[in-house]
Amino acid sequence: MCGTQSRQPPFRPLQSEQPPDLDLRPGEPVRSTMPRWLQQCPSCGYAAPDIGRAHPAAAQAVAAAPFRALLVETSHPLLARRFLAWAHVLEETGALHAAAEATLQAAWVADDLGRDDLSQHWRQDAVALWRGGPRLDAEQTVRVIDALRRAGAFEDADSTAEALGRTDPPEEVMQVVTLERRLIADHDAGRHTIASAMPPPARRPHVSHQKIASRGEGLFGRLGRLLRRRR
């Protein structure tokens, strides 16, 4: 981006041993490796999983005043600024869903530091980015619901969950939606895992299990199978 060389530590993702949260934040030991998920140039501040390559339009975003102001925003945790810097570049280059993901990861940093004000704000920002991008599938919509619930936007979260339920989503998705609606009704803005939404199936599968198999298995379905194997 700026021609400056720097030494960046390599990162090889581990395999999670614990179930992910409802918003798909991975469990341990991956959960604690967030400081190594992104590289950041010590000169220009460009942040990305690999700063050795960049979108052609990223240089303009990095040189602009909003990006420079973000880097020195001391009210934001340093690690969160790294994820927000990456989110800003993604947004400016049109990758809105990826920008939402990076913004949500900044919220995870705020969660760990007990900064509920920031985590709620960044979750709302992530929702706006998801909704501003291409049409969301069922699993992405579940993450929007969870982000809204965690941000305390219970009415929006519940109406989104209700609308998703009317689309006849896969059973694993509906299990998560059911849990989300229960948590929303209780005004519970806390962290919950996928495992709490996906109990092990009965010994003889219900006909609905065959129905979702014919549709193709999404991420929640794969997570459900993994959790059932561990049980």
C-alpha positions in Angstrom: 0.0 0.0 0.0 2.7 2.5 1.0 5.9 0.6 0.0 7.0 0.1 3.6 8.3 -3.3 4.6 7.4 -4.8 7.9 7.7 -8.2 9.6 4.3 -9.8 10.3 3.8 -12.9 12.5 2.3 -15.8 10.6 -1.1 -17.1 11.7 -2.5 -20.6 11.1 -6.1 -20.9 12.3 -6.7 -23.6 15.0 -9.7 -25.9 15.2 -12.3 -24.8 17.7 -12.9 -27.2 20.5 -15.9 -25.3 22.0 -19.1 -24.5 20.1 -19.4 -21.0 18.5 -21.7 -18.3 19.7 -25.0 -17.6 18.0 -23.3 -14.9 15.9 -20.7 -17.5 14.9 -17.8 -16.1 17.0 -15.7 -19.3 17.3 -15.1 -21.0 20.6 -11.8 -21.6 22.3 -9.0 -21.9 21.5 -9.7 -19.9 18.3 -11.6 -17.3 20.3 -8.5 -16.0 22.0 -6.4 -15.6 18.8 -8.2 -12.5 17.5 -5.0 -10.3 17.9 -3.5 -12.4 15.1 -6.3 -12.5 12.6 -5.3 -9.3 10.9 -1.9 -7.8 9.9 -1.4 -4.0 10.0 1.2 -1.8 8.4 3.0 0.2 11.1 3.5 3.0 8.6 0.2 3.7 6.8 -2.1 1.7 9.1 -3.6 -0.5 6.3 -5.0 -3.6 7.9 -6.0 -6.9 6.3 -5.6 -10.6 6.7 -2.7 -10.2 4.3 -1.3 -6.7 3.8 1.0 -7.9 1.0 -1.9 -7.5 -1.4 -4.8 -5.1 -1.7 -7.9 -4.2 -3.7 -6.8 -1.5 -6.3 -9.2 1.0 -4.7 -7.9 0.5 -1.2 -5.1 3.0 -1.4 -7.6 5.9 -1.8 -9.5 4.7 1.2 -6.4 4.5 3.3 -5.2 8.0 2.3 -8.5 9.6 3.1 -9.3 11.6 6.2 -11.9 9.2 7.7 -9.4 6.4 7.7 -6.6 8.5 9.2 -9.0 9.8 11.9 -10.0 6.2 12.8 -6.4 5.2 13.4 -6.0 7.8 16.1 -9.4 7.5 17.8 -8.1 6.7 21.3 -11.6 6.1 22.7 -11.7 2.9 20.7 -9.6 -0.1 21.8 -6.5 -0.6 19.7 -7.4 -4.1 18.5 -10.9 -2.9 17.6 -9.4 -0.1 15.5 -7.6 -2.7 13.5 -10.8 -4.5 12.6 -12.6 -1.2 12.0 -9.8 -0.1 9.7 -10.2 -3.3 7.7 -14.0 -2.8 7.7 -13.6 0.7 6.4 -11.5 -0.4 3.4 -14.0 -3.2 2.6 -16.9 -0.8 2.8 -15.2 1.8 0.6 -14.4 -0.9 -2.0 -18.0 -2.2 -2.0 -17.6 -5.4 0.0 -20.4 -4.6 2.4 -21.0 -8.0 3.8 -17.3 -8.5 4.5 -17.3 -5.1 6.1 -20.2 -6.1 8.3 -18.2 -9.2 9.4 -15.1 -7.1 10.3 -17.3 -4.6 12.2 -18.9 -7.4 14.2 -15.4 -8.6 15.0 -14.6 -5.2 16.5 -17.7 -5.6 18.6 -16.3 -8.9 19.9 -13.2 -7.0 21.0 -15.4 -4.6 22.9 -17.3 -7.5 24.4 -14.1 -8.9 25.9 -13.2 -5.5 27.4 -16.6 -5.0 28.9 -17.3 -2.0 26.6 -21.0 -2.6 26.1 -21.5 0.9 24.6 -19.1 0.2 21.8 -20.2 -3.4 21.2 -23.8 -2.4 20.8 -22.9 0.5 18.5 -20.7 -1.6 16.3 -23.3 -4.4 16.1 -25.8 -1.8 14.8 -23.3 -0.7 12.3 -22.7 -4.3 11.2 -26.5 -4.7 10.7 -26.6 -1.6 8.5 -23.8 -3.0 6.4 -25.4 -6.4 6.0 -28.7 -4.8 5.0 -27.1 -2.4 2.6 -25.4 -5.2 0.7 -26.7 -8.1 -1.5 -29.7 -10.1 -0.4 -29.1 -12.0 2.8 -29.6 -15.8 3.0 -31.3 -17.4 6.0 -28.1 -18.0 8.0 -26.9 -14.5 7.4 -30.3 -13.2 8.6 -29.9 -15.2 11.8 -26.7 -13.3 12.5 -28.5 -10.0 11.9 -31.1 -11.1 14.4 -28.4 -12.0 17.0 -26.6 -8.7 16.4 -29.8 -6.7 17.0 -30.6 -8.7 20.1 -27.1 -8.2 21.5 -27.4 -4.5 20.7 -30.7 -4.3 22.7 -32.8 -3.6 19.6 -35.4 -6.2 20.6 -38.3 -5.0 18.5 -36.3 -5.0 15.3 -34.8 -8.3 16.2 -38.1 -9.9 16.8 -39.8 -8.6 13.6 -36.8 -9.8 11.6 -37.0 -13.2 13.3 -40.7 -13.4 12.7 -40.2 -12.6 9.0 -37.5 -15.2 8.6 -39.7 -17.9 10.2 -42.3 -17.3 7.6 -39.9 -18.3 4.8 -39.7 -21.9 5.9 -36.0 -22.0 6.6 -34.0 -25.2 7.2 -34.7 -26.9 10.5 -31.3 -26.0 12.1 -31.9 -22.3 11.2 -35.4 -22.5 12.7 -34.0 -24.0 15.9 -31.7 -20.9 16.3 -34.5 -18.5 15.4 -36.8 -20.1 18.1 -34.1 -19.7 20.7 -33.5 -16.1 19.6 -37.2 -15.2 19.9 -37.2 -16.7 23.4 -34.2 -14.6 24.4 -35.7 -11.5 22.8 -39.0 -12.0 24.7 -36.9 -12.1 27.9 -34.9 -9.0 26.8 -31.8 -11.1 27.1 -28.9 -9.3 25.4 -26.3 -11.8 26.5 -24.0 -14.3 24.8 -25.4 -17.7 24.0 -23.9 -20.6 21.9 -25.1 -22.6 19.0 -25.1 -25.7 21.3 -28.0 -24.2 23.3 -30.1 -24.0 20.2 -29.4 -27.4 18.7 -30.3 -30.4 21.0 -29.4 -33.8 19.8 -32.0 -35.4 17.6 -34.2 -38.4 18.6 -32.9 -41.9 17.7 -35.3 -42.1 14.8 -35.0 -38.9 12.7 -38.2 -37.0 12.0 -39.3 -36.7 8.4 -38.2 -33.0 8.5 -34.6 -34.1 8.8 -34.9 -35.8 5.4 -36.5 -32.6 4.0 -33.6 -30.4 4.9 -31.1 -33.0 3.6 -32.7 -32.7 0.2 -32.2 -28.9 0.2 -28.5 -29.1 0.9 -26.8 -28.5 4.2 -25.8 -25.0 5.3 -23.4 -23.9 8.0 -25.8 -24.3 10.8 -26.5 -27.9 9.7 -22.8 -28.7 9.7 -22.5 -27.2 13.1 -25.4 -29.3 14.4 -23.9 -32.5 13.1 -20.5 -31.6 14.7 -22.2 -30.9 18.1 -24.2 -34.1 18.0 -21.0 -36.1 17.3 -19.3 -34.5 20.3 -22.2 -35.5 22.5 
